[in-house]
Amino acid sequence: MDQIKAYIEQIATLSDADWEYFMSKLERRVIPKKTIFLKRNDIEKHISFIESGVVRLFIPKDNPEKEITFGFSFKDQFISAYDSFLTQQPSAYELQALTETTILSINYNDLQDVYNTTQIGNLIGRLTAERLFLIKSKREQNLLNLTAEERYIKLFKERPEVLKVIPLKYVSSYIGVTPQALSRIRKRLV
């Protein structure tokens, strides 16, 4: 719980009462490696904070080789099919733990309760939503403005641990190239 408290305290100051109330609503879940913990067409019922592990966001296809990986989330980040969470409508994509992943989750109704009960709840919710939006916006800008090679370099400068835990087929999908093109990029950079 210390990690999420430190994260929240970067954005706002919590009273002890607000923290205790928020903490009472969190559920720790351990997701085994390679487990899909939100399937397409399911409604996202949680927003979660990653204590450890790596999560992939992807659009499944009949042929697994054609899946589209469009995001990764890491330790000390929030994870959710956030559009589904906000609207309580079915998700168009899936969430998969790439490593054993420990998350702290709060369900939709409990989060609404935190918003209504605590002094700081709405501020935390808004600032967390803003951070999730900025991650999404940065990803879109990178896809529009950078070459595949530049996206690859940027990903590994920002997250060097990616190479150790994320299969290259997911990395290639994420940067928008085939596995063969990623192989050529990697050879050029060596």
C-alpha positions as CSV (number, residue, x, y, z in Angstrom):
1,M,0.0,0.0,0.0
2,D,3.0,2.3,0.5
3,Q,3.5,2.6,-3.3
4,I,0.0,3.8,-4.1
5,K,0.2,6.2,-1.2
6,A,3.5,7.6,-2.4
7,Y,2.0,8.0,-5.9
8,I,-1.1,9.8,-4.7
9,E,0.9,12.0,-2.4
10,Q,2.8,13.3,-5.5
11,I,-0.5,14.7,-6.7
12,A,-2.3,15.7,-3.5
13,T,-2.1,15.7,0.3
14,L,-4.3,13.1,1.9
15,S,-5.7,13.4,5.4
16,D,-5.3,10.2,7.5
17,A,-9.1,9.7,7.5
18,D,-9.3,10.0,3.7
19,W,-6.4,7.6,3.2
20,E,-7.8,5.1,5.7
21,Y,-11.2,5.2,3.9
22,F,-9.6,4.9,0.4
23,M,-7.3,2.1,1.6
24,S,-10.3,0.2,3.0
25,K,-11.8,0.0,-0.5
26,L,-8.7,-1.4,-2.2
27,E,-8.4,-5.1,-3.0
28,R,-4.9,-6.7,-3.7
29,R,-5.0,-9.2,-6.5
30,V,-2.2,-11.3,-7.9
31,I,-2.6,-12.1,-11.6
32,P,-0.6,-15.1,-12.8
33,K,1.8,-14.6,-15.8
34,K,0.1,-14.6,-19.2
35,T,-3.4,-14.3,-17.7
36,I,-6.0,-12.2,-19.5
37,F,-7.8,-10.5,-16.7
38,L,-10.2,-8.5,-18.7
39,K,-11.7,-10.0,-21.9
40,R,-13.1,-8.1,-24.9
41,N,-16.9,-7.5,-24.4
42,D,-16.6,-7.6,-20.6
43,I,-17.3,-4.5,-18.7
44,E,-14.3,-3.1,-16.8
45,K,-15.3,-3.0,-13.1
46,H,-12.0,-1.9,-11.7
47,I,-9.3,0.7,-11.9
48,S,-6.1,-0.8,-10.5
49,F,-2.6,0.4,-9.4
50,I,0.3,-1.9,-10.4
51,E,2.5,-2.8,-7.4
52,S,4.6,-5.1,-9.5
53,G,4.5,-6.6,-13.0
54,V,3.7,-5.6,-16.6
55,V,0.3,-5.5,-18.3
56,R,-0.4,-5.5,-22.0
57,L,-3.5,-3.8,-23.6
58,F,-4.4,-5.4,-26.9
59,I,-7.1,-6.0,-29.5
60,P,-7.5,-9.7,-30.0
61,K,-7.9,-11.3,-33.4
62,D,-8.9,-14.8,-34.6
63,N,-5.2,-15.2,-35.7
64,P,-3.1,-14.5,-32.6
65,E,-0.3,-13.2,-34.9
66,K,-2.6,-10.4,-36.0
67,E,-3.4,-9.1,-32.5
68,I,-2.8,-5.4,-32.0
69,T,-0.8,-4.4,-28.9
70,F,-1.4,-0.7,-28.2
71,G,-0.2,-0.2,-24.7
72,F,1.8,-1.5,-21.8
73,S,1.5,-0.5,-18.1
74,F,4.2,-1.0,-15.5
75,K,4.9,-0.8,-11.8
76,D,3.6,2.4,-10.2
77,Q,1.1,3.1,-12.9
78,F,-2.7,2.7,-13.1
79,I,-4.3,0.2,-15.4
80,S,-7.8,-0.1,-16.6
81,A,-9.8,-0.4,-19.8
82,Y,-10.6,3.1,-18.7
83,D,-13.2,3.9,-21.4
84,S,-15.2,0.8,-20.4
85,F,-14.7,1.7,-16.7
86,L,-16.1,5.2,-17.2
87,T,-19.0,4.3,-19.4
88,Q,-19.7,0.8,-17.8
89,Q,-20.0,-0.4,-21.4
90,P,-18.2,-3.5,-22.9
91,S,-14.5,-3.2,-23.6
92,A,-13.2,-3.4,-27.1
93,Y,-9.9,-4.8,-26.0
94,E,-8.2,-7.0,-23.4
95,L,-5.8,-6.7,-20.5
96,Q,-3.1,-9.4,-20.0
97,A,-0.5,-9.8,-17.3
98,L,2.8,-10.4,-19.1
99,T,4.5,-11.3,-15.9
100,E,3.1,-12.2,-12.5
101,T,1.4,-8.9,-11.6
102,T,0.2,-7.6,-8.3
103,I,-2.4,-4.9,-8.4
104,L,-4.5,-2.9,-6.0
105,S,-8.0,-2.6,-7.4
106,I,-11.0,-0.5,-6.5
107,N,-14.3,-1.2,-8.1
108,Y,-16.5,1.3,-9.8
109,N,-19.1,1.7,-7.0
110,D,-16.5,2.0,-4.3
111,L,-14.6,4.6,-6.3
112,Q,-17.8,6.6,-6.6
113,D,-18.3,6.3,-2.9
114,V,-14.7,7.6,-2.3
115,Y,-15.5,10.5,-4.6
116,N,-18.6,11.3,-2.5
117,T,-17.3,10.6,0.9
118,T,-13.7,12.0,1.0
119,Q,-12.5,15.6,0.6
120,I,-9.8,14.6,-1.8
121,G,-11.5,11.9,-3.8
122,N,-12.6,14.0,-6.8
123,L,-9.2,15.6,-7.1
124,I,-7.4,12.3,-7.1
125,G,-9.9,11.0,-9.7
126,R,-9.4,13.9,-12.0
127,L,-5.6,14.0,-11.7
128,T,-5.4,10.2,-12.3
129,A,-7.7,10.6,-15.4
130,E,-5.5,13.4,-16.6
131,R,-2.4,11.3,-16.3
132,L,-4.0,8.4,-18.2
133,F,-5.1,10.8,-20.9
134,L,-1.5,12.2,-21.2
135,I,-0.1,8.7,-21.7
136,K,-2.7,8.0,-24.4
137,S,-2.0,11.4,-26.1
138,K,1.8,10.9,-26.0
139,R,1.3,7.4,-27.6
140,E,-0.8,8.9,-30.4
141,Q,1.7,11.7,-31.1
142,N,4.5,9.2,-31.2
143,L,2.7,7.1,-33.8
144,L,2.0,10.2,-35.9
145,N,5.4,12.0,-35.6
146,L,8.1,9.3,-35.1
147,T,9.4,6.6,-37.4
148,A,9.2,3.0,-36.2
149,E,12.9,3.1,-35.4
150,E,12.5,6.3,-33.3
151,R,9.5,4.7,-31.5
152,Y,11.6,1.6,-30.7
153,I,14.5,3.7,-29.4
154,K,12.2,5.9,-27.3
155,L,10.4,2.9,-25.8
156,F,13.6,1.4,-24.6
157,K,15.1,4.7,-23.4
158,E,11.9,5.3,-21.3
159,R,11.5,1.6,-20.2
160,P,14.7,-0.4,-20.5
161,E,13.2,-3.3,-18.6
162,V,10.8,-3.8,-21.6
163,L,13.3,-5.9,-23.5
164,K,13.6,-8.3,-20.7
165,V,9.9,-9.1,-20.1
166,I,8.0,-8.3,-23.2
167,P,8.1,-10.7,-26.2
168,L,9.3,-9.0,-29.4
169,K,6.1,-9.8,-31.2
170,Y,4.2,-7.5,-28.8
171,V,6.9,-4.8,-29.1
172,S,6.7,-4.9,-32.9
173,S,2.9,-4.6,-32.8
174,Y,3.1,-1.7,-30.3
175,I,5.5,0.3,-32.5
176,G,3.4,-0.6,-35.6
177,V,5.7,-2.9,-37.6
178,T,6.0,-6.5,-38.4
179,P,8.3,-8.7,-36.4
180,Q,10.6,-9.0,-39.4
181,A,10.8,-5.2,-39.7
182,L,11.6,-5.0,-35.9
183,S,14.4,-7.5,-36.4
184,R,15.9,-5.3,-39.2
185,I,15.6,-2.2,-36.9
186,R,17.3,-4.0,-34.1
187,K,20.2,-5.2,-36.4
188,R,20.7,-1.6,-37.7
189,L,21.0,-0.4,-34.1
190,V,23.5,-3.0,-32.9
